[in-house]
Amino acid sequence: MYDITVTVDAVGKWQATGRHASALDTTQREGWDFLMEMDPHFSIAFPGEDRGGVTVRVVETEDGTLTLMEAPDWDGSVSVTFDLT
């Protein structure tokens, strides 16, 4: 779960910031970090929206703050290299 605050300016551009609702345990943190390393793009849907979701890029700062930015030009492809050792 996440605590996210979304604001919308006068021209309809939105901005979102937040954080994990509770501290992540070791397993959760490893899973979150893995997802972020694979691809920091996620699809979110707002209640009552019929757009089918919005693609966002998530950035996490060292203090745990999450910033969500709309990524309308992202084509859904990413190239990732990782080691499973």
Short mmCIF file of the C-alpha atoms (twelve columns), coordinates in Angstrom:
data_MODEL
# 
_entry.id   MODEL 
# 
loop_
_atom_site.group_PDB 
_atom_site.id 
_atom_site.type_symbol 
_atom_site.label_atom_id 
_atom_site.label_alt_id 
_atom_site.label_comp_id 
_atom_site.label_asym_id 
_atom_site.label_seq_id 
_atom_site.Cartn_x 
_atom_site.Cartn_y 
_atom_site.Cartn_z 
_atom_site.pdbx_PDB_model_num 
ATOM 1  C CA . MET A 1  0.000   0.000   0.000   1 
ATOM 2  C CA . TYR A 2  1.045   3.535   -0.708  1 
ATOM 3  C CA . ASP A 3  0.054   6.970   0.539   1 
ATOM 4  C CA . ILE A 4  -0.068  9.074   -2.620  1 
ATOM 5  C CA . THR A 5  -1.149  12.708  -2.938  1 
ATOM 6  C CA . VAL A 6  -2.199  13.874  -6.380  1 
ATOM 7  C CA . THR A 7  -2.578  17.544  -7.256  1 
ATOM 8  C CA . VAL A 8  -3.878  19.018  -10.494 1 
ATOM 9  C CA . ASP A 9  -2.953  22.485  -11.731 1 
ATOM 10 C CA . ALA A 10 -5.214  24.959  -13.567 1 
ATOM 11 C CA . VAL A 11 -4.463  23.429  -16.990 1 
ATOM 12 C CA . GLY A 12 -5.137  19.861  -15.860 1 
ATOM 13 C CA . LYS A 13 -1.539  18.670  -15.470 1 
ATOM 14 C CA . TRP A 14 -1.210  16.438  -12.449 1 
ATOM 15 C CA . GLN A 15 1.672   15.690  -10.110 1 
ATOM 16 C CA . ALA A 16 1.869   12.944  -7.506  1 
ATOM 17 C CA . THR A 17 4.145   12.314  -4.558  1 
ATOM 18 C CA . GLY A 18 3.950   9.861   -1.715  1 
ATOM 19 C CA . ARG A 19 5.563   6.979   0.073   1 
ATOM 20 C CA . HIS A 20 5.002   3.380   1.075   1 
ATOM 21 C CA . ALA A 21 2.183   3.330   3.659   1 
ATOM 22 C CA . SER A 22 4.338   1.256   6.015   1 
ATOM 23 C CA . ALA A 23 7.999   0.338   6.155   1 
ATOM 24 C CA . LEU A 24 8.890   -2.493  3.797   1 
ATOM 25 C CA . ASP A 25 10.309  -5.643  5.333   1 
ATOM 26 C CA . THR A 26 13.411  -7.193  3.766   1 
ATOM 27 C CA . THR A 27 11.487  -9.388  1.299   1 
ATOM 28 C CA . GLN A 28 9.189   -6.548  0.257   1 
ATOM 29 C CA . ARG A 29 12.148  -4.176  -0.189  1 
ATOM 30 C CA . GLU A 30 13.987  -6.724  -2.352  1 
ATOM 31 C CA . GLY A 31 10.867  -7.201  -4.494  1 
ATOM 32 C CA . TRP A 32 10.308  -3.444  -4.834  1 
ATOM 33 C CA . ASP A 33 13.952  -2.814  -5.721  1 
ATOM 34 C CA . PHE A 34 13.835  -5.624  -8.300  1 
ATOM 35 C CA . LEU A 35 10.744  -4.126  -9.968  1 
ATOM 36 C CA . MET A 36 12.306  -0.654  -10.001 1 
ATOM 37 C CA . GLU A 37 15.509  -1.999  -11.546 1 
ATOM 38 C CA . MET A 38 13.573  -3.937  -14.184 1 
ATOM 39 C CA . ASP A 39 11.499  -0.931  -15.221 1 
ATOM 40 C CA . PRO A 40 10.308  2.061   -13.194 1 
ATOM 41 C CA . HIS A 41 7.176   2.456   -15.361 1 
ATOM 42 C CA . PHE A 42 3.829   1.405   -13.938 1 
ATOM 43 C CA . SER A 43 0.202   1.721   -14.945 1 
ATOM 44 C CA . ILE A 44 -2.136  3.352   -12.453 1 
ATOM 45 C CA . ALA A 45 -5.867  3.947   -12.602 1 
ATOM 46 C CA . PHE A 46 -7.739  6.655   -10.748 1 
ATOM 47 C CA . PRO A 47 -11.166 5.858   -9.259  1 
ATOM 48 C CA . GLY A 48 -13.921 6.870   -11.644 1 
ATOM 49 C CA . GLU A 49 -11.577 7.184   -14.630 1 
ATOM 50 C CA . ASP A 50 -12.441 5.286   -17.777 1 
ATOM 51 C CA . ARG A 51 -9.145  5.936   -19.561 1 
ATOM 52 C CA . GLY A 52 -7.839  2.462   -18.758 1 
ATOM 53 C CA . GLY A 53 -5.007  3.758   -16.620 1 
ATOM 54 C CA . VAL A 54 -2.091  6.118   -16.936 1 
ATOM 55 C CA . THR A 55 1.514   5.088   -17.524 1 
ATOM 56 C CA . VAL A 56 3.793   6.721   -14.984 1 
ATOM 57 C CA . ARG A 57 7.487   6.684   -14.207 1 
ATOM 58 C CA . VAL A 58 8.239   6.284   -10.514 1 
ATOM 59 C CA . VAL A 59 11.316  7.799   -8.907  1 
ATOM 60 C CA . GLU A 60 12.216  7.002   -5.291  1 
ATOM 61 C CA . THR A 61 14.553  9.274   -3.349  1 
ATOM 62 C CA . GLU A 62 16.878  8.123   -0.580  1 
ATOM 63 C CA . ASP A 63 14.373  9.233   2.073   1 
ATOM 64 C CA . GLY A 64 11.691  6.988   0.528   1 
ATOM 65 C CA . THR A 65 9.654   9.713   -1.173  1 
ATOM 66 C CA . LEU A 66 8.018   8.515   -4.391  1 
ATOM 67 C CA . THR A 67 7.397   10.878  -7.300  1 
ATOM 68 C CA . LEU A 68 5.058   9.747   -10.082 1 
ATOM 69 C CA . MET A 69 5.312   11.464  -13.451 1 
ATOM 70 C CA . GLU A 70 3.048   10.756  -16.397 1 
ATOM 71 C CA . ALA A 71 4.976   9.006   -19.180 1 
ATOM 72 C CA . PRO A 72 2.682   9.254   -22.217 1 
ATOM 73 C CA . ASP A 73 5.494   8.708   -24.713 1 
ATOM 74 C CA . TRP A 74 6.759   5.476   -23.153 1 
ATOM 75 C CA . ASP A 75 6.264   2.666   -25.666 1 
ATOM 76 C CA . GLY A 76 6.189   -0.199  -23.168 1 
ATOM 77 C CA . SER A 77 9.558   -1.653  -24.098 1 
ATOM 78 C CA . VAL A 78 12.718  -1.719  -22.062 1 
ATOM 79 C CA . SER A 79 16.024  -3.526  -22.253 1 
ATOM 80 C CA . VAL A 80 17.309  -4.797  -18.923 1 
ATOM 81 C CA . THR A 81 20.394  -6.799  -18.024 1 
ATOM 82 C CA . PHE A 82 20.607  -8.498  -14.660 1 
ATOM 83 C CA . ASP A 83 22.432  -11.386 -13.006 1 
ATOM 84 C CA . LEU A 84 20.560  -14.180 -11.225 1 
ATOM 85 C CA . THR A 85 23.539  -15.508 -9.293  1 
# 
